[in-house]
Amino acid sequence: MGHVFPRHTKSKLPTAVAGDGCYIFDQNGKRYLDACCGAAVSCLGHSDQIVQEAIKSQTDKLSFAHSGFFTSEPAEALADLLIANAPEGIDRVYFVSGGSEAVEAALKLARQYHLERGDDQRSHVIARWQSYHGNTIGALSAGGNKWRREPFMPMLVPMSHIDPCYPYRDQYEGESDEAYGLRAANRLEAEILKIGAESVSAFICEPVVGATMGAVAAAPGYLKRIREICDQYGVLLILDEVMCGMGRTGTLFACEHDEVAPDIVCIAKGLGAGYQPIGAMLCSKGIYSAIENGSGFFQHGHTYQAHPMACAAGLAVLTSMLERDLITNVRHRSEQLMNALTDTFGQHPHVGDIRGRGLFIALELVKDRDTKEPFDPALVIHARIKKAAFELGLMCYPMPGTIDGKNGDHILLAPPFIIEDQHIDEIVDKLSQSFSMLDE
Ligand code: PMP
């Protein structure tokens, strides 16, 4: 043991040996409540019999057939089911192996779409600060997390970033939520005009920002105005639902809350739910037909894309989610978890904000609740809370505040859709014990 290149090279990680429902067990039999699904992945919990059976049965039939030669039954069935439940206009699915790959595919598809229509100038992508879109170099270029980007500058893709819609941090006293949403969205129009609309290919954002800002949903009307701006200037709207999609926010696609249909949408984590690595990029008929009527094929490809076993797992996950009506359960448990967190931490001097949608909820930790001043980043509050909670047998997803002090540390909760009363009690109790260090 010890030769796996660990993600955090200095830390010695326990060995995960088993999973059952909402729990993971290590080599010593210690139990961890997975209150973040790793990174919003294991939405059906661990050891789901239906998904495991589906994978086994697919292995017996066919494990791999290269997508350059064949499509497969599970890939076709999963694509049909996704489209039947997707936002209006979404008509084609391109399977990949994860979130970054889905984002890369989306960025390339947007570019190719413009090229197919005879427009070779539209290469610039606009994204938002404090967002995360993946770790491959194209997706990293779109990401707006300065400390992740800086070591790898210069980026390879021409991109620029606008400030996100961040109701807790943006000052908008005296303005309605709707007026603020509109104003924040207009930052995109200003950026398009600055770059020159004729050069802009796409705008990419997460409908509910996950990892980097902590479950921040946009203000009312924000995404609708974004949609209008994109339409007005011929810019494609790419929604990154890798983390917030697949039922996580209480609707299958997070953008359903905003009643907005994207041109391209990326999903991943909850699609394979931890049983298989899979992601997908879905696009509208308009985009697909521009390519179909042009060069005829998407200039992209990955060896393992549309892997039959990954698609069989995704199909079982989505079928199970829909048949068991787990998304309704997400909404129900969300209310319960949010109430429990508000009861316990609502007046906590260092909890500035408790926010989120569905089972995608974060607490933003601040030095001073009244001024919203973040903790000194050198205190690495997020990492210490994660460690304390982990020692108590609770997994939560921590993120530092931004280096430029734009937001505080936060703790993201994204538990499995199957959580019950006792799990909610355990989350709040163990989090409360972990927070005791903030009083020191
Ligand atoms: N987009 C978003 C919004 C994400 O949260 C992530 C992963 N945290 C990714 C893209 C990248 O996904 P992956 O790690 O599967 O490549």
Boltz pocket constraint, residues with backbone or C-beta under 6 A from the ligand:
constraints:
  - pocket:
      binder: B
      contacts: [[A, 39], [A, 97], [A, 98], [A, 99], [A, 100], [A, 101], [A, 103], [A, 132], [A, 133], [A, 134], [A, 135], [A, 206], [A, 210], [A, 211], [A, 240], [A, 241], [A, 242], [A, 243], [A, 244], [A, 268], [A, 269]]
      max_distance: 6.0
